[in-house]
Every structure is written in C-alpha cells, then in structure tokens.
Amino acid sequence: MSPPSKDSPAAESGIARLLAIMAQLRDPETGCEWDVAQSFATIAPYTIEEAYEVADAIERDDLPALREELGDLLLQVVFHARMAEELGGFDFDAVAQTIAAKMTERHPHIFGGAADEGQSREVRWEALKAAERASKGAESALDGVALALPALMRAEKLQKRAARVGFDWPDPAGPRAKVFEELDELAAAETDAQKLDEAGDLLFAAANVARSYGVAPEDALRHANAKFERRFRAMEALAGGAFASLSLEAQETLWQQVKAAER
C-alpha cells in the first residue's frame, strides 16, 4: 500500500481535521443547523457531561472507551474555541498556547531553571495558582472556586482554600463533633427553609470529616454510589424479580446476605 499523499485526508493531522470539520459545521450558510444555533451556554452542559464520561471510562478501566470519550471531550474544546474565534476573541491555537504557557510557568523547576526547594507538588502548585489569582485582582482566598463544580467537590475546594489561611480544624475530632451538632439542628428544624439550611450544613460538615481523613468527598461518595448500586442489583437478583413485593425486613435480610457474600 502506498503512503497517503500530502493532500489526502489521511495525511492531515487529527486536530487539523477536527478543526476543519467544526468550521464546516458552524458555517452559517452550508453548516449544520443545530451546530450553528449553539452558544457557549448551550454547549456547556455537554462539556460537563463529557468530562464525567471520561471519568466513567477510567473508573471502568476501559481503554477503548477512554479514547472515544477523550475525543468527545476534545470536541467540546474545539466547539467552544470555534465560537470564540467567530466572535473575534481567540482560536484553538490560542487555547493551546495559553495552557502551554501556564504549565511552564507553574513548573519553574522543570522549565525555568529555578531550584527545587523540596516542596510537595501540591504546595508548589497552590502557591503559584495563588499568585496567579492575586495578579488577576483576587481579594478573597475563596476567589476562583468555580460555581459550576459539583456541590460536594466545591465544598471540599472551599474548605481547602479556607484551610490554607488557617481556618481549619486541627484534627478530625472537630469536624466529627460538627456532624453530630448539625444532625441535632436538622432534627430540630421546622420549616422547609430551615431543613434545607441544616441539611446543607450537615453535608458540608460530612465533607469536612472526609477531608480531615485525607479522603476526597466526591471520590468517597462516587465509591459509595457504586457499592450501593452493586449490592442493590445483587438483592434484586436474589429476589428473582419479586424484590418490590418483599417486606422491609425481608429486604434487609437480603441486604445483609449480599454484604456477607462480598466479605
């Protein structure tokens, strides 16, 4: 088989081909009606969804699926960059150049000849990010924590930011006690507004407990979700299609049976 010519689609780099496809899809006269109608706001939910699908492929240790999902995520970046280019803001290359510059700036001991002072990667990284935020006019330690993050992940990030300026429990005993305090306050809540407030405080405190043990709350809850789903499906299988008709006591018996089998 002869190699593809320089002008053939096969010889074109993957990213150049993808950029050309997106430009064609967004053409107001000859493009796809759906793609042309989109905006940053309408595409953002798909971007978030694709990021989660990447994480799901990793969780399942599915390398072919990961390749596909990374492509879907890359498409989201290309889509946003194309819309920005149409507005005269920036293009895909500018996006790549910006992150390349940021990575070199955040690794001065690798790319800039600065001495490695023996700090942990996290300490060094956060110090550089804090300097970047300050240069952009940040006034609070909490500035820059994205509002669109999942609530549990955002709770952890807010707590970590507060901890970096000294606002943190010295050990797990403090956040553990706070959980019990919030449980009592939720039990005493009377109005829907009070219940919402106290339930939020309870979840925030629970995230703090997990963090105090060095566990990422989002990872812990994802693990718990997977475990519950696995065990519940196992109960349904044991019940042979009659699970919903069983008494709560019988369902609990199946639950304990499944847990024992896992051990």
LOKE-807217 format. One record per residue: x negated, y, z of N, C-alpha, C in turn; residue in one letter. Coordinates in steps of 0.001 Angstrom, whole numbers, plus 500000, padded with zeros to 6 digits. Layout:
N
PT / nxx / nyy / nzz / caxx / cayy / cazz / cxx / cyy / czz / aa
PT / X / Y / Z / X / Y / Z / X / Y / Z / a .
...
//
This chain:
263
PT / nxx / nyy / nzz / caxx / cayy / cazz / cxx / cyy / czz / aa
PT / 499149 / 498802 / 500000 / 500000 / 500000 / 500000 / 499117 / 501243 / 500000 / m .
PT / 499388 / 502156 / 499099 / 498596 / 503374 / 499026 / 499022 / 504351 / 500105 / s .
PT / 498099 / 505158 / 500622 / 498449 / 506134 / 501670 / 499392 / 507187 / 501124 / p .
PT / 500218 / 507773 / 501975 / 501161 / 508802 / 501522 / 500420 / 510032 / 501028 / p .
PT / 501001 / 510685 / 500061 / 500395 / 511915 / 499559 / 500505 / 513007 / 500606 / s .
PT / 499701 / 514050 / 500460 / 499694 / 515147 / 501433 / 501039 / 515844 / 501506 / k .
PT / 501800 / 515779 / 500416 / 503073 / 516484 / 500382 / 504265 / 515603 / 500748 / d .
PT / 504036 / 514329 / 501042 / 505146 / 513433 / 501354 / 505598 / 513618 / 502789 / s .
PT / 506907 / 513306 / 503107 / 507401 / 513434 / 504487 / 506597 / 512614 / 505474 / p .
PT / 506094 / 511433 / 505030 / 505358 / 510562 / 505945 / 504048 / 511186 / 506393 / a .
PT / 503484 / 512087 / 505530 / 502214 / 512714 / 505878 / 502409 / 513911 / 506796 / a .
PT / 503621 / 514385 / 506914 / 503914 / 515546 / 507737 / 503890 / 515169 / 509210 / e .
PT / 503332 / 516017 / 510045 / 503301 / 515696 / 511468 / 504724 / 515641 / 512015 / s .
PT / 504894 / 514848 / 513053 / 506221 / 514683 / 513630 / 506833 / 515990 / 514079 / g .
PT / 506039 / 516843 / 514736 / 506603 / 518082 / 515256 / 506935 / 519044 / 514115 / i .
PT / 506098 / 519083 / 513057 / 506396 / 519954 / 511920 / 507693 / 519509 / 511245 / a .
PT / 507861 / 518198 / 511127 / 509089 / 517678 / 510508 / 510306 / 518040 / 511353 / r .
PT / 510174 / 517891 / 512676 / 511299 / 518187 / 513566 / 511658 / 519669 / 513524 / l .
PT / 510639 / 520528 / 513493 / 510894 / 521966 / 513407 / 511608 / 522324 / 512104 / l .
PT / 511207 / 521677 / 511021 / 511844 / 521941 / 509731 / 513297 / 521469 / 509727 / a .
PT / 513535 / 520312 / 510349 / 514901 / 519787 / 510436 / 515788 / 520741 / 511231 / i .
PT / 515274 / 521234 / 512363 / 516068 / 522140 / 513185 / 516353 / 523441 / 512441 / m .
PT / 515368 / 523941 / 511703 / 515583 / 525169 / 510926 / 516684 / 524961 / 509897 / a .
PT / 516690 / 523786 / 509275 / 517719 / 523492 / 508284 / 519094 / 523351 / 508935 / q .
PT / 519138 / 522693 / 510076 / 520416 / 522521 / 510777 / 520998 / 523859 / 511217 / l .
PT / 520136 / 524829 / 511547 / 520585 / 526122 / 512048 / 520796 / 527144 / 510925 / r .
PT / 520559 / 526748 / 509690 / 520755 / 527685 / 508588 / 522224 / 528111 / 508540 / d .
PT / 522515 / 529403 / 508624 / 523914 / 529859 / 508694 / 524738 / 529560 / 507449 / p .
PT / 524082 / 529304 / 506330 / 524823 / 529048 / 505091 / 524881 / 527571 / 504731 / e .
PT / 523782 / 526851 / 504930 / 523730 / 525453 / 504492 / 523550 / 524474 / 505645 / t .
PT / 523507 / 524971 / 506884 / 523258 / 524102 / 508019 / 524499 / 523402 / 508538 / g .
PT / 524336 / 522751 / 509673 / 525432 / 522026 / 510328 / 526284 / 523019 / 511126 / c .
PT / 527585 / 522961 / 510937 / 528490 / 523912 / 511594 / 528334 / 523874 / 513111 / e .
PT / 528211 / 522669 / 513677 / 528096 / 522540 / 515133 / 526790 / 523147 / 515632 / w .
PT / 525682 / 522814 / 514975 / 524379 / 523322 / 515410 / 524314 / 524841 / 515308 / d .
PT / 524876 / 525389 / 514240 / 524854 / 526838 / 514049 / 525652 / 527550 / 515137 / v .
PT / 526703 / 526905 / 515627 / 527590 / 527537 / 516614 / 527018 / 527559 / 518027 / a .
PT / 525935 / 526820 / 518267 / 525435 / 526692 / 519633 / 524648 / 527908 / 520104 / q .
PT / 524525 / 528015 / 521432 / 523765 / 529090 / 522073 / 522926 / 528479 / 523188 / s .
PT / 522089 / 529294 / 523823 / 521292 / 528792 / 524948 / 522207 / 528183 / 526014 / f .
PT / 523307 / 528876 / 526299 / 524200 / 528434 / 527372 / 524882 / 527113 / 527042 / a .
PT / 525282 / 526927 / 525783 / 525991 / 525688 / 525435 / 525041 / 524499 / 525335 / t .
PT / 523781 / 524760 / 525024 / 522803 / 523681 / 524895 / 522203 / 523293 / 526248 / i .
PT / 522175 / 524228 / 527194 / 521542 / 523968 / 528499 / 522035 / 522686 / 529175 / a .
PT / 523336 / 522396 / 529212 / 523775 / 521146 / 529857 / 523190 / 519893 / 529193 / p .
PT / 523026 / 519936 / 527869 / 522426 / 518796 / 527171 / 520950 / 518652 / 527549 / y .
PT / 520280 / 519779 / 527725 / 518876 / 519755 / 528122 / 518714 / 519069 / 529472 / t .
PT / 519579 / 519436 / 530409 / 519534 / 518819 / 531738 / 519852 / 517330 / 531644 / i .
PT / 520868 / 516992 / 530869 / 521263 / 515589 / 530713 / 520122 / 514756 / 530132 / e .
PT / 519436 / 515290 / 529124 / 518347 / 514537 / 528508 / 517190 / 514325 / 529483 / e .
PT / 516932 / 515311 / 530337 / 515876 / 515143 / 531341 / 516213 / 513998 / 532290 / a .
PT / 517480 / 513886 / 532660 / 517892 / 512785 / 533534 / 517805 / 511446 / 532809 / y .
PT / 518071 / 511437 / 531516 / 517978 / 510186 / 530776 / 516529 / 509735 / 530633 / e .
PT / 515603 / 510688 / 530571 / 514178 / 510345 / 530617 / 513857 / 509668 / 531951 / v .
PT / 514339 / 510284 / 533036 / 514094 / 509714 / 534363 / 514712 / 508318 / 534495 / a .
PT / 515879 / 508126 / 533886 / 516538 / 506828 / 533946 / 515720 / 505761 / 533218 / d .
PT / 515180 / 506102 / 532051 / 514347 / 505153 / 531304 / 513110 / 504773 / 532102 / a .
PT / 512537 / 505742 / 532797 / 511371 / 505472 / 533643 / 511761 / 504557 / 534801 / i .
PT / 512908 / 504845 / 535411 / 513380 / 504027 / 536529 / 513591 / 502580 / 536099 / e .
PT / 514051 / 502378 / 534860 / 514300 / 501029 / 534344 / 513046 / 500397 / 533739 / r .
PT / 511938 / 501149 / 533759 / 510671 / 500658 / 533210 / 510857 / 500207 / 531758 / d .
PT / 511611 / 501015 / 530993 / 511955 / 500687 / 529610 / 511173 / 501607 / 528687 / d .
PT / 510018 / 501143 / 528213 / 509144 / 501991 / 527410 / 509763 / 502384 / 526066 / l .
PT / 510405 / 501471 / 525323 / 511059 / 501898 / 524074 / 512128 / 502962 / 524320 / p .
PT / 512910 / 502793 / 525389 / 513930 / 503791 / 525708 / 513281 / 505111 / 526095 / a .
PT / 512149 / 505052 / 526801 / 511458 / 506282 / 527197 / 511006 / 507056 / 525963 / l .
PT / 510475 / 506357 / 524958 / 510072 / 507036 / 523726 / 511265 / 507754 / 523097 / r .
PT / 512401 / 507075 / 523047 / 513595 / 507678 / 522452 / 514089 / 508871 / 523265 / e .
PT / 514120 / 508708 / 524589 / 514642 / 509782 / 525438 / 513710 / 510998 / 525449 / e .
PT / 512402 / 510751 / 525379 / 511470 / 511879 / 525285 / 511688 / 512645 / 523983 / l .
PT / 512020 / 511915 / 522912 / 512346 / 512584 / 521655 / 513584 / 513444 / 521792 / g .
PT / 514606 / 512906 / 522477 / 515829 / 513678 / 522695 / 515546 / 514937 / 523511 / d .
PT / 514664 / 514801 / 524501 / 514310 / 515966 / 525321 / 513513 / 516983 / 524510 / l .
PT / 512597 / 516486 / 523677 / 511821 / 517379 / 522820 / 512739 / 518152 / 521873 / l .
PT / 513770 / 517487 / 521390 / 514730 / 518158 / 520511 / 515360 / 519356 / 521210 / l .
PT / 515620 / 519216 / 522506 / 516201 / 520326 / 523251 / 515258 / 521526 / 523278 / q .
PT / 513968 / 521263 / 523471 / 512979 / 522347 / 523480 / 512930 / 523014 / 522107 / v .
PT / 512920 / 522188 / 521072 / 512893 / 522715 / 519704 / 514140 / 523550 / 519418 / v .
PT / 515290 / 523081 / 519902 / 516555 / 523786 / 519681 / 516506 / 525176 / 520330 / f .
PT / 516100 / 525220 / 521590 / 516026 / 526500 / 522298 / 515014 / 527433 / 521624 / h .
PT / 513865 / 526873 / 521238 / 512831 / 527699 / 520606 / 513315 / 528256 / 519275 / a .
PT / 514062 / 527444 / 518523 / 514576 / 527923 / 517241 / 515565 / 529078 / 517440 / r .
PT / 516448 / 528953 / 518407 / 517403 / 530025 / 518668 / 516692 / 531303 / 519098 / m .
PT / 515636 / 531145 / 519911 / 514868 / 532317 / 520341 / 514160 / 532966 / 519148 / a .
PT / 513643 / 532130 / 518240 / 512968 / 532660 / 517048 / 513944 / 533444 / 516184 / e .
PT / 515155 / 532948 / 516052 / 516171 / 533645 / 515266 / 516503 / 535018 / 515853 / e .
PT / 516357 / 535134 / 517178 / 516630 / 536406 / 517847 / 515413 / 537326 / 517868 / l .
PT / 514298 / 536834 / 517299 / 513079 / 537642 / 517276 / 512323 / 537611 / 518589 / g .
PT / 512609 / 536580 / 519431 / 511960 / 536502 / 520733 / 510643 / 535750 / 520709 / g .
PT / 510682 / 534473 / 520445 / 509478 / 533638 / 520401 / 509804 / 532388 / 519599 / f .
PT / 508768 / 531648 / 519212 / 508984 / 530415 / 518478 / 508390 / 529232 / 519243 / d .
PT / 508468 / 528046 / 518658 / 507995 / 526843 / 519336 / 506509 / 526929 / 519654 / f .
PT / 505724 / 527461 / 518711 / 504286 / 527564 / 518944 / 503991 / 528447 / 520151 / d .
PT / 504764 / 529515 / 520317 / 504573 / 530395 / 521471 / 504866 / 529655 / 522771 / a .
PT / 505878 / 528788 / 522728 / 506193 / 527975 / 523908 / 505005 / 527087 / 524252 / v .
PT / 504454 / 526405 / 523223 / 503324 / 525504 / 523451 / 502094 / 526270 / 523923 / a .
PT / 501846 / 527439 / 523320 / 500685 / 528237 / 523712 / 500821 / 528746 / 525149 / q .
PT / 502044 / 529105 / 525535 / 502271 / 529620 / 526887 / 501990 / 528556 / 527936 / t .
PT / 502501 / 527344 / 527715 / 502266 / 526305 / 528709 / 500799 / 525858 / 528694 / i .
PT / 500163 / 525885 / 527523 / 498740 / 525545 / 527457 / 497920 / 526536 / 528276 / a .
PT / 498243 / 527819 / 528124 / 497532 / 528845 / 528889 / 497783 / 528681 / 530383 / a .
PT / 499037 / 528376 / 530733 / 499373 / 528205 / 532147 / 498611 / 527025 / 532757 / k .
PT / 498518 / 525930 / 532012 / 497826 / 524745 / 532541 / 496337 / 525008 / 532743 / m .
PT / 495726 / 525742 / 531828 / 494306 / 526038 / 532005 / 494089 / 526999 / 533176 / t .
PT / 495010 / 527957 / 533328 / 494891 / 528903 / 534443 / 495084 / 528218 / 535785 / e .
PT / 495950 / 527200 / 535825 / 496223 / 526511 / 537080 / 495189 / 525427 / 537392 / r .
PT / 494255 / 525216 / 536488 / 493187 / 524242 / 536735 / 491827 / 524902 / 536504 / h .
PT / 491532 / 525975 / 537238 / 490271 / 526691 / 537007 / 489044 / 525834 / 537299 / p .
PT / 489190 / 524826 / 538179 / 488056 / 523956 / 538496 / 487789 / 522959 / 537361 / h .
PT / 488747 / 522830 / 536433 / 488564 / 521938 / 535283 / 488170 / 522732 / 534037 / i .
PT / 488895 / 523827 / 533773 / 488704 / 524573 / 532532 / 487949 / 525892 / 532694 / f .
PT / 487877 / 526402 / 533934 / 487294 / 527732 / 534089 / 485950 / 527783 / 534775 / g .
PT / 485422 / 526640 / 535155 / 484121 / 526628 / 535801 / 484153 / 527013 / 537266 / g .
PT / 485352 / 527164 / 537850 / 485435 / 527512 / 539273 / 485073 / 526294 / 540118 / a .
PT / 484543 / 526551 / 541290 / 484151 / 525457 / 542179 / 485384 / 524785 / 542766 / a .
PT / 485324 / 523471 / 542886 / 486382 / 522717 / 543545 / 486139 / 522798 / 545050 / d .
PT / 487031 / 523482 / 545748 / 486837 / 523721 / 547173 / 487355 / 522582 / 548045 / e .
PT / 487696 / 521470 / 547424 / 488127 / 520304 / 548185 / 489575 / 520339 / 548620 / g .
PT / 490330 / 521311 / 548124 / 491743 / 521381 / 548483 / 492525 / 520287 / 547772 / q .
PT / 493656 / 519911 / 548363 / 494521 / 518954 / 547693 / 495104 / 519587 / 546456 / s .
PT / 495515 / 518750 / 545523 / 496112 / 519255 / 544292 / 497325 / 520116 / 544608 / r .
PT / 498151 / 519705 / 545579 / 499368 / 520447 / 545887 / 499055 / 521809 / 546457 / e .
PT / 498084 / 521891 / 547364 / 497720 / 523172 / 547970 / 497203 / 524132 / 546899 / v .
PT / 496318 / 523630 / 546044 / 495737 / 524465 / 544986 / 496822 / 524921 / 544006 / r .
PT / 497680 / 523987 / 543611 / 498741 / 524276 / 542634 / 499709 / 525320 / 543184 / w .
PT / 500133 / 525136 / 544435 / 501109 / 526052 / 545016 / 500521 / 527434 / 545230 / e .
PT / 499234 / 527508 / 545572 / 498597 / 528815 / 545745 / 498571 / 529575 / 544426 / a .
PT / 498265 / 528875 / 543339 / 498243 / 529509 / 542032 / 499644 / 529935 / 541598 / l .
PT / 500641 / 529081 / 541853 / 502014 / 529438 / 541492 / 502499 / 530634 / 542311 / k .
PT / 502109 / 530680 / 543586 / 502494 / 531819 / 544427 / 501889 / 533110 / 543887 / a .
PT / 500649 / 533034 / 543423 / 500001 / 534214 / 542850 / 500717 / 534656 / 541579 / a .
PT / 501145 / 533662 / 540776 / 501892 / 533980 / 539550 / 503208 / 534667 / 539884 / e .
PT / 503913 / 534144 / 540892 / 505191 / 534754 / 541274 / 504986 / 536177 / 541776 / r .
PT / 503918 / 536382 / 542544 / 503638 / 537716 / 543070 / 503348 / 538696 / 541928 / a .
PT / 502636 / 538212 / 540907 / 502305 / 539082 / 539772 / 503551 / 539465 / 538986 / s .
PT / 504621 / 538653 / 539129 / 505876 / 538933 / 538432 / 506849 / 539727 / 539309 / k .
PT / 506380 / 540157 / 540479 / 507204 / 541004 / 541329 / 508031 / 540271 / 542363 / g .
PT / 507691 / 539022 / 542672 / 508449 / 538281 / 543675 / 508338 / 538971 / 545033 / a .
PT / 509448 / 539060 / 545732 / 509472 / 539722 / 547034 / 509711 / 538746 / 548176 / e .
PT / 510263 / 537569 / 547880 / 510571 / 536575 / 548905 / 509834 / 535276 / 548623 / s .
PT / 509538 / 534528 / 549674 / 508931 / 533204 / 549500 / 509854 / 532266 / 548746 / a .
PT / 511148 / 532600 / 548715 / 512130 / 531733 / 548046 / 512382 / 532134 / 546599 / l .
PT / 511771 / 533221 / 546138 / 511972 / 533644 / 544757 / 511481 / 532568 / 543794 / d .
PT / 512257 / 532351 / 542733 / 511822 / 531430 / 541690 / 512305 / 530005 / 541848 / g .
PT / 513036 / 529698 / 542923 / 513606 / 528351 / 543057 / 514868 / 528316 / 542202 / v .
PT / 514844 / 527544 / 541141 / 515900 / 527590 / 540122 / 517270 / 527243 / 540688 / a .
PT / 518260 / 528064 / 540348 / 519632 / 527833 / 540797 / 520243 / 526590 / 540175 / l .
PT / 519757 / 526210 / 538984 / 520359 / 525087 / 538262 / 519862 / 523725 / 538736 / a .
PT / 518920 / 523698 / 539676 / 518437 / 522408 / 540188 / 519572 / 521653 / 540872 / l .
PT / 519520 / 520318 / 540863 / 520471 / 519564 / 541691 / 520392 / 520067 / 543132 / p .
PT / 521529 / 520133 / 543806 / 521595 / 520776 / 545118 / 520621 / 520159 / 546120 / a .
PT / 520496 / 518831 / 546105 / 519612 / 518178 / 547072 / 518154 / 518514 / 546792 / l .
PT / 517780 / 518528 / 545517 / 516417 / 518880 / 545143 / 516128 / 520338 / 545479 / m .
PT / 517121 / 521198 / 545268 / 516924 / 522624 / 545567 / 516792 / 522846 / 547077 / r .
PT / 517555 / 522078 / 547860 / 517429 / 522179 / 549317 / 516005 / 521862 / 549748 / a .
PT / 515438 / 520795 / 549184 / 514063 / 520427 / 549530 / 513087 / 521530 / 549144 / e .
PT / 513250 / 522103 / 547950 / 512330 / 523150 / 547497 / 512439 / 524394 / 548362 / k .
PT / 513660 / 524767 / 548741 / 513837 / 525918 / 549623 / 513158 / 525668 / 550972 / l .
PT / 513320 / 524460 / 551513 / 512701 / 524121 / 552787 / 511174 / 524143 / 552692 / q .
PT / 510639 / 523630 / 551584 / 509187 / 523629 / 551403 / 508644 / 525046 / 551307 / k .
PT / 509365 / 525907 / 550587 / 508914 / 527296 / 550472 / 508906 / 527969 / 551845 / r .
PT / 509968 / 527738 / 552622 / 510027 / 528325 / 553961 / 508911 / 527780 / 554845 / a .
PT / 508613 / 526488 / 554681 / 507574 / 525859 / 555496 / 506200 / 526467 / 555218 / a .
PT / 505965 / 526884 / 553980 / 504651 / 527425 / 553624 / 504349 / 528747 / 554318 / r .
PT / 505409 / 529433 / 554794 / 505182 / 530664 / 555545 / 505476 / 530447 / 557037 / v .
PT / 505440 / 529170 / 557450 / 505518 / 528846 / 558874 / 506877 / 528516 / 559426 / g .
PT / 507943 / 528630 / 558608 / 509296 / 528375 / 559113 / 509637 / 526902 / 558900 / f .
PT / 509225 / 526071 / 559868 / 509437 / 524627 / 559740 / 509321 / 523984 / 561115 / d .
PT / 509953 / 522810 / 561246 / 509830 / 522050 / 562489 / 508429 / 521439 / 562572 / w .
PT / 507855 / 521341 / 563762 / 506510 / 520769 / 563884 / 506481 / 519257 / 563715 / p .
PT / 507625 / 518596 / 563913 / 507687 / 517132 / 563780 / 509127 / 516724 / 563485 / d .
PT / 509385 / 515443 / 563181 / 510735 / 515005 / 562810 / 511783 / 515141 / 563905 / p .
PT / 511369 / 515320 / 565151 / 512349 / 515403 / 566235 / 513304 / 516586 / 566046 / a .
PT / 512785 / 517703 / 565579 / 513620 / 518891 / 565385 / 514723 / 518678 / 564360 / g .
PT / 514380 / 518253 / 563140 / 515439 / 518036 / 562155 / 516385 / 516904 / 562525 / p .
PT / 515904 / 515895 / 563256 / 516801 / 514815 / 563703 / 517864 / 515376 / 564642 / r .
PT / 517427 / 516201 / 565592 / 518371 / 516800 / 566542 / 519358 / 517711 / 565810 / a .
PT / 518877 / 518378 / 564768 / 519734 / 519279 / 563999 / 520847 / 518504 / 563297 / k .
PT / 520552 / 517293 / 562843 / 521573 / 516464 / 562192 / 522708 / 516160 / 563162 / v .
PT / 522367 / 515783 / 564391 / 523400 / 515483 / 565382 / 524214 / 516734 / 565720 / f .
PT / 523536 / 517881 / 565787 / 524227 / 519140 / 566048 / 525231 / 519443 / 564933 / e .
PT / 524805 / 519243 / 563697 / 525683 / 519527 / 562553 / 526832 / 518517 / 562472 / e .
PT / 526603 / 517278 / 562859 / 527677 / 516284 / 562910 / 528778 / 516730 / 563865 / l .
PT / 528365 / 517214 / 565033 / 529350 / 517693 / 566016 / 530105 / 518908 / 565481 / d .
PT / 529400 / 519801 / 564808 / 530056 / 521001 / 564293 / 531019 / 520660 / 563152 / e .
PT / 530683 / 519667 / 562352 / 531601 / 519235 / 561296 / 532842 / 518602 / 561902 / l .
PT / 532661 / 517802 / 562957 / 533806 / 517174 / 563617 / 534742 / 518214 / 564230 / a .
PT / 534171 / 519335 / 564655 / 534980 / 520385 / 565292 / 535588 / 521362 / 564289 / a .
PT / 535172 / 521279 / 563025 / 535682 / 522199 / 562009 / 537180 / 521999 / 561804 / a .
PT / 537904 / 523090 / 561622 / 539360 / 523010 / 561488 / 539853 / 523393 / 560092 / e .
PT / 539323 / 524453 / 559532 / 539797 / 524892 / 558216 / 538948 / 524253 / 557116 / t .
PT / 539470 / 524299 / 555899 / 538715 / 523759 / 554768 / 537412 / 524516 / 554578 / d .
PT / 537447 / 525822 / 554789 / 536238 / 526631 / 554645 / 535192 / 526235 / 555682 / a .
PT / 535627 / 525978 / 556913 / 534701 / 525559 / 557961 / 534116 / 524180 / 557653 / q .
PT / 534963 / 523287 / 557148 / 534489 / 521933 / 556820 / 533453 / 521986 / 555697 / k .
PT / 533716 / 522823 / 554688 / 532758 / 522981 / 553596 / 531436 / 523509 / 554125 / l .
PT / 531498 / 524503 / 554988 / 530298 / 525113 / 555543 / 529499 / 524117 / 556369 / d .
PT / 530185 / 523405 / 557256 / 529490 / 522479 / 558153 / 529006 / 521228 / 557423 / e .
PT / 529765 / 520764 / 556431 / 529305 / 519611 / 555646 / 528031 / 519972 / 554882 / a .
PT / 527985 / 521203 / 554358 / 526773 / 521659 / 553681 / 525593 / 521732 / 554631 / g .
PT / 525833 / 522251 / 555845 / 524761 / 522323 / 556839 / 524251 / 520925 / 557197 / d .
PT / 525166 / 519965 / 557267 / 524780 / 518592 / 557590 / 523892 / 518001 / 556499 / l .
PT / 524293 / 518181 / 555253 / 523498 / 517651 / 554149 / 522134 / 518340 / 554072 / l .
PT / 522123 / 519645 / 554324 / 520853 / 520385 / 554307 / 519928 / 519864 / 555408 / f .
PT / 520512 / 519590 / 556589 / 519720 / 519059 / 557701 / 519214 / 517658 / 557392 / a .
PT / 520046 / 516842 / 556733 / 519621 / 515487 / 556369 / 518456 / 515535 / 555384 / a .
PT / 518509 / 516489 / 554456 / 517391 / 516648 / 553522 / 516119 / 517010 / 554277 / a .
PT / 516254 / 517827 / 555311 / 515100 / 518224 / 556119 / 514510 / 517038 / 556867 / n .
PT / 515376 / 516145 / 557336 / 514886 / 514939 / 558020 / 514059 / 514092 / 557066 / v .
PT / 514600 / 513837 / 555879 / 513871 / 513030 / 554895 / 512522 / 513668 / 554579 / a .
PT / 512526 / 514987 / 554383 / 511291 / 515701 / 554065 / 510276 / 515593 / 555186 / r .
PT / 510760 / 515610 / 556434 / 509845 / 515545 / 557579 / 509118 / 514209 / 557651 / s .
PT / 509673 / 513189 / 557008 / 509026 / 511873 / 556949 / 508258 / 511670 / 555643 / y .
PT / 508117 / 512741 / 554877 / 507366 / 512655 / 553639 / 508121 / 512001 / 552497 / g .
PT / 509453 / 511989 / 552590 / 510290 / 511369 / 551566 / 511041 / 512458 / 550806 / v .
PT / 511010 / 512404 / 549475 / 511772 / 513351 / 548674 / 513251 / 513002 / 548769 / a .
PT / 514093 / 513902 / 549271 / 515515 / 513575 / 549450 / 516196 / 513113 / 548171 / p .
PT / 515883 / 513751 / 547045 / 516504 / 513362 / 545771 / 516147 / 511920 / 545416 / e .
PT / 514872 / 511551 / 545601 / 514438 / 510184 / 545317 / 515112 / 509196 / 546256 / d .
PT / 515225 / 509579 / 547533 / 515834 / 508692 / 548515 / 517298 / 508430 / 548193 / a .
PT / 518021 / 509495 / 547815 / 519437 / 509320 / 547512 / 519626 / 508551 / 546210 / l .
PT / 518767 / 508766 / 545233 / 518848 / 508003 / 543987 / 518631 / 506515 / 544281 / r .
PT / 517670 / 506223 / 545154 / 517407 / 504840 / 545550 / 518614 / 504246 / 546271 / h .
PT / 519216 / 505035 / 547147 / 520392 / 504558 / 547883 / 521570 / 504320 / 546943 / a .
PT / 521740 / 505201 / 545959 / 522810 / 505017 / 544984 / 522644 / 503702 / 544236 / n .
PT / 521406 / 503435 / 543796 / 521138 / 502207 / 543051 / 521386 / 500982 / 543929 / a .
PT / 520998 / 501072 / 545188 / 521193 / 499945 / 546103 / 522670 / 499699 / 546353 / k .
PT / 523434 / 500780 / 546570 / 524875 / 500621 / 546799 / 525551 / 500020 / 545570 / f .
PT / 525187 / 500529 / 544388 / 525802 / 500013 / 543161 / 525485 / 498531 / 542979 / e .
PT / 524238 / 498155 / 543227 / 523839 / 496748 / 543089 / 524621 / 495854 / 544039 / r .
PT / 524739 / 496300 / 545282 / 525437 / 495483 / 546283 / 526943 / 495435 / 546025 / r .
PT / 527503 / 496561 / 545598 / 528948 / 496579 / 545345 / 529296 / 495665 / 544179 / f .
PT / 528489 / 495716 / 543124 / 528738 / 494837 / 541980 / 528599 / 493370 / 542380 / r .
PT / 527667 / 493093 / 543285 / 527495 / 491715 / 543759 / 528716 / 491264 / 544557 / a .
PT / 529291 / 492166 / 545358 / 530520 / 491835 / 546089 / 531659 / 491529 / 545131 / m .
PT / 531804 / 492363 / 544109 / 532865 / 492138 / 543121 / 532708 / 490787 / 542443 / e .
PT / 531455 / 490409 / 542156 / 531214 / 489118 / 541514 / 531594 / 487970 / 542441 / a .
PT / 531251 / 488105 / 543717 / 531585 / 487057 / 544688 / 533099 / 486919 / 544856 / l .
PT / 533801 / 488043 / 544749 / 535256 / 488024 / 544928 / 535983 / 487488 / 543698 / a .
PT / 535261 / 487363 / 542593 / 535869 / 486791 / 541396 / 537036 / 487580 / 540832 / g .
PT / 536943 / 488892 / 540858 / 537995 / 489723 / 540290 / 539097 / 490092 / 541257 / g .
PT / 539018 / 489591 / 542495 / 540078 / 489853 / 543477 / 539631 / 490807 / 544576 / a .
PT / 538535 / 491542 / 544340 / 537964 / 492371 / 545403 / 538963 / 493396 / 545934 / f .
PT / 539676 / 494074 / 545034 / 540580 / 495147 / 545455 / 541718 / 494646 / 546332 / a .
PT / 542051 / 493382 / 546214 / 543164 / 492837 / 546992 / 542736 / 492327 / 548359 / s .
PT / 541447 / 492297 / 548629 / 540953 / 491802 / 549919 / 541154 / 492851 / 551005 / l .
PT / 541273 / 492393 / 552227 / 541340 / 493315 / 553366 / 539964 / 493951 / 553574 / s .
PT / 539942 / 495052 / 554313 / 538677 / 495712 / 554582 / 537722 / 494780 / 555322 / l .
PT / 538287 / 493964 / 556221 / 537454 / 493031 / 556975 / 536813 / 492010 / 556036 / e .
PT / 537587 / 491510 / 555075 / 537051 / 490539 / 554122 / 536001 / 491185 / 553223 / a .
PT / 536240 / 492430 / 552839 / 535257 / 493140 / 552026 / 533961 / 493355 / 552807 / q .
PT / 534088 / 493688 / 554082 / 532900 / 493868 / 554921 / 532119 / 492566 / 555052 / e .
PT / 532834 / 491447 / 555127 / 532171 / 490141 / 555194 / 531336 / 489907 / 553939 / t .
PT / 531903 / 490251 / 552784 / 531165 / 490108 / 551534 / 529952 / 491035 / 551510 / l .
PT / 530130 / 492244 / 552028 / 529019 / 493207 / 552085 / 527852 / 492644 / 552884 / w .
PT / 528169 / 492088 / 554055 / 527120 / 491522 / 554885 / 526485 / 490305 / 554217 / q .
PT / 527276 / 489553 / 553474 / 526763 / 488383 / 552759 / 525765 / 488814 / 551673 / q .
PT / 526120 / 489868 / 550972 / 525220 / 490375 / 549922 / 523937 / 490908 / 550522 / v .
PT / 524042 / 491656 / 551628 / 522848 / 492198 / 552283 / 521940 / 491070 / 552761 / k .
PT / 522534 / 490030 / 553336 / 521731 / 488910 / 553815 / 521021 / 488213 / 552652 / a .
PT / 521711 / 488088 / 551523 / 521094 / 487437 / 550357 / 519903 / 488233 / 549843 / a .
PT / 519973 / 489572 / 549929 / 518866 / 490410 / 549476 / 517638 / 490249 / 550359 / e .
PT / 517872 / 489995 / 551645 / 516731 / 489824 / 552544 / 515971 / 488549 / 552234 / r .
//
